[in-house]
Amino acid sequence: MRLTVLTSLSASLLALGVTACAAPPSTSSTARTAFWLRPPATAAELERTLTAAQDAGFTDVLLEGFYHGRVAWNSAQFPHKLKYDAVQTALNVQARGGPRVNVWLETLYWRPDASFGIPVTPLWKDSMATLSADGRPSLSFSKLGFVDPADADVQATLTALVREVATLYPGAGLHLDYLRYPRETDFGYHPAALAGFAAQTGLDARTLKRQNSGTPSDGWRLWTEYRAGLITKLAGTLSSTYRAAGGRGLISAAVFYTHDPLQHWQAWPGLEAAMPMVYSPYAALTRLALLQFPQRQLVWPGLQVGAGYPSLAAQVQSIRGYGYGNAAVFGWTPGMK
């Protein structure tokens, strides 16, 4: 079995004091099953995929709308990813009884590595990048270029993105993904974050040590809380902007499957559904991961389907047996069982 996953989950459960699972409540007859979908190249193909998803029993689509720093709708403000309006196309299918549309934003991941051959978005500025303690961007550690939640231009751009979604498509939900720091090393050392932390605490985050005599140092705890607070504040800003601009759909987020001290999604204002990306091929590990999340109504377990994984029906049956009425699915394609 995947011992690293098991060890990580076990450590998280011990840290949270979870030792047993209460008997699950009965699931609702209005249970929902969503799936993540990157829009295909043509509107006709998107329509076919959504029709197949409806026939397969999906109630919601998490339609990738902002990725690689470009949008998949007819924006007057932002660079386009496609030659058609994927959001409106999906809403047209929804109007005919298809899955409910939720616009999926890759919130803080804007720039893939050059090896992917994807043009850099015009939105990107190197000054926006989140930085490690030694001043390096995430592209120095991985193939994902993240921006920092403390940067004023990042905040303004994301707020405008969400406002445009809610204004143009008020019936579409809002799905936040990559609302986090990269995890390859410690990030968040953006000049604006360092200045804000220093103003609040009088400390220079670059000089702080993780531990003092084997226990987390007070300074490090404050720095961790500060960075997590920036993510929480941004989540609240985006949710409130969406509602204020007329958005009427579900506000949801894809979140880490175990404890992340910098992603306190349980405290995010306005969040209505959290989708922890468990993605385990083993039912026992899925159940172990879900012990961390007693808020069954809020949590939609994230499941993966495809080679090496149980069937979608089997996984959905399992989580509903644990008391989770809703689910989110990664990897589904038409014809898959």
N, C-alpha and C positions, 0 to 999 in steps of 0.2 A: 504494500500500500504506500501512499504518498506520505512518508513519515514526516517530512518537513512541514506539510500542511497540517498533519495531525498534531505535531508538536506546537505549532503556532496557535492552533485553535485551543489546545489544552491550556497553554499559557494564558491566553486571553480569558478563557473561562475562569481559571483560578484567580486572575486579577480582578475579575468582575464578581467573584464570589458565587458563581453559578455552580451548583452541585446536583441539581435535580430538575426535572421538567414537570411542570404542573399538567394535569390532564387537559388536553386541548378542547376548546369550545367547538360547538358545531359550526360548520362553514355556512356562509350565506348563499342563497339561491342566486344572488347577483354577483357571484365570483367572476373576476376578470383575469384574463390572460393576455399579456402584452408580448410583443416581440420587437427586438431591435432590427432596424432595416436601413441600410445605406441605399439611397435612391439609385436605380439603374439608369442607363444612359438615355432612355426614351420614356415619354409619358405612357405610351402603350404598354411597355414592359412593366412599368410601375402599376398600372391598372390591373394587369394580369396577375401580378404577384399579390396585390391586396385582395383581389377576388378569391384567389386560392387560399389566402390566409383566413378569409371569412369562412370559406368552406371547411377549413381545418379547425375552426372553433375559436380563433383568436378574436378577442373583443377590442383590442387596442394595438396600434402601431406606434413605436417610438421611432419616428422618421428623422434620420440624420439631416439636420437643417443648417448647421454651422460646423464645418469641418475643414481642416487645412487652412483656416482663416478666411473661408469664403462661404457664401450662403447659397441655399438651394431654393430660394424663392425670388420673385421679381422685386428686388430691392432697388430703391432709388439712392441708397446711401452706401451700400457695401458691395465689394466685388462678388461676382457670380461664380458659382461652381458648375452649373449646368446650363443647357440651352433651353430649358423649360422650367416652369414653376412647379416643383415637386410638391410643395405644400398644398397649393390649390388643387392640383391633380388628385392628391390623396383625399382632400376634403370633398371633392366631387364624388369619389367612391364612397366615402362615409355617408353622404347624402342619399346614396342608393342602398344603404343598409350595411356598408362595409365597416371595417374597424375604425374606432375613434382615433383621431389623429393627435399625436403629441409631438411637438417640435423638439428634437434632440439637439442640444448644444454641446460641443466639446469646449467647455467654458474657458479653461486656462491653457489648453493645448492648442497652439496656433500654427506651429511650424514643424513639419516632418523633416527628417534628415535629408540631405541632398542625395543620398544614395537611392531614395525612392523615386527620384526624377520628377517630383511635384514642384511646380513653380512656387517661390516664396510669395505669400500674400502681401499685397500692398499695405495691409494693416500693420505688418510687423515692423518694429523698431528694436534695435539691440538694447536700447535703454529700458525697454519694457521687461526684459527677460528676468526671471527669478534667478538668483545666484547662490552658489555654495559658499561656505565660510571663507574659502580662499578666492572667491570672486569669479568662479567659472559658471557659465550657463549650463542648463540641463543637457544641451546638445553635446557637451563635452563628456557626458557620462552615458548617454543613451541616444536613441534615434528620435526622441520626442522633445520638441522645443516648447517649453512652458513660459508663459508670462506670469508676472507677479501680481497678487491681489492688492498690494499696497500702491501700485503705480496708478497715478491719477488718470492717465490716458487709457489704461486698461479698464478701469472702472467706468469711465465715460463711454467707451466703445461698447462694452457689454450691456450697459444700461440702455443705450440707444438701440442695440440689437433686440433686446427683449421688448422694448417699447414698440418697435416696428412690428414684431411678431404679433403682439397683442392688438395693435391697431389694425393691421391688415387682415388678421385671421383670429378674431376674438373667440371663436369656438374651439380653436386648437389648444391643447394643453402645452405645458412647458416642462421639458425634461432636461435636467442639468447633469452633465457628465464631466469628468475631469475637473471637478471643483475641489481641487486638492493641490498639494505640492508634489513634485516628483519624489520617489522613494529610494533612489539609488544612493543618496547620501543626504545630509541635512541641507535643506534649501530654505529660502526666505530671506536671504541676506541682501535684499534690494536696498539701495540707498534710502528710499522713502520709509521702508520698514525699520531700518537701523535708526533713522532719525526719530521716528515716532516712538520707538521703544525707549530710546535714550531720554526723550522728553518726558515720558511717562514714569520711568524708573530711575533715571540717572545712570544707567548701566550701558556699557558698550557690549553688545551681543557677541562681537567677534572675539572677546576675551574670555567668554564664559566656558567653563568646563561642564561636561555632562554630569560628572559625579564628584562627590566630596567624601572621601573615606568610605567608598562603596555604596553610598546612597545618592540619589539625585540631588544636585545642589539647588539651593533656593533660587539662584539666578537663572539656572537652566529651566527650572519649572516656570518661572515668570516668562522667559523667552518662548517656551513652548505654548503657554497659554495665550501669549500675545499673538503669535502667528495663527493659532487655531481661531482666535477671535477675529482676525482679518478675514478668514474664510467664512466664518459665521456671519459677519457683518455683510459681506458681499452676497451671500445667499439671501439674507433678509432684504437687501436692496433690490435684488433681481425679482424676488417674489412680490414685493410691494409695488415695484414698477409695473410688473405684469398685470396685477390687479387694477392699479390706478389707471392704466391705459385701456382697460376694458376686457382683459383676458378672463374668460369664464371657465376654462378647462382645468384639468387636474395639474397640480404642481408636484412633480416627482423628481427623484435624483437617483443616479447610479452611485453606489457607495462601496467602500472596501468591505470585504467579507469578514474581516476580523478587526480587532481594535487598532485604530490609527489615532494617536494622540493629537494629531493636527487636523482631524476631520470629525468634529463633534456634531454630526448630522442630527443627532437627537435634539439638539438645541437650535436648529436652523428655523428661523421664523417663517411661517407660511408653508412649510413642507407638509404635503399630504400623503405621500407614498415614497418610501425608501426601498431601493432595490439592491440589497447586498449581493455582490457578484460571487456567489458560492462556487458555481461551475465545477462541481465534483462528480466524477463518474461512480462514486460509491455512496449508496444510500446512508450508510452509517456516518460517513463524514458530513454529509449534508445535514443530517439531524444534529450532529454535534455542533456544527456551525450555527444552526438556528437556535440553539439553547441560549445564545447571547442576546436574542431579540424577543423579549416577551411581548412587545407591542405588536401583536399579530395583525391587528387591523391596519396599522401603518406599514408593516413590512410585506413586501412582495418578493419572495425569494428569487434570486437570479439563477436560472438553470441554463445549462448548455446542452445542446443536442448535436448529433453527428457521430462520426466514427469514434468508437471507444466509449460512448456514453449510452446509458439506457434510453429507451424510447421516450418520447415526450409524454405519452399517456402514462407510462409507469412513473415518471418523475412527478408529474402533476398529482397523480393519485397519492404518492407518498407524502408530499408536503401538505396536501389537504387532510391527510390522516393525522398530521401533526398540528392541525388547526389553522393553517394558513390558507385562506380562501383565494388569494390572488397570487399571481406569479408573473415573472418576466423571463423571456426566453432569448438566448443568444445562439446564433448559428442555424436558425430554421430557414429552409428553402422549400419552395413548392414541391410537393410529392413526397416530402419526408414524413415518416410515421413517428 
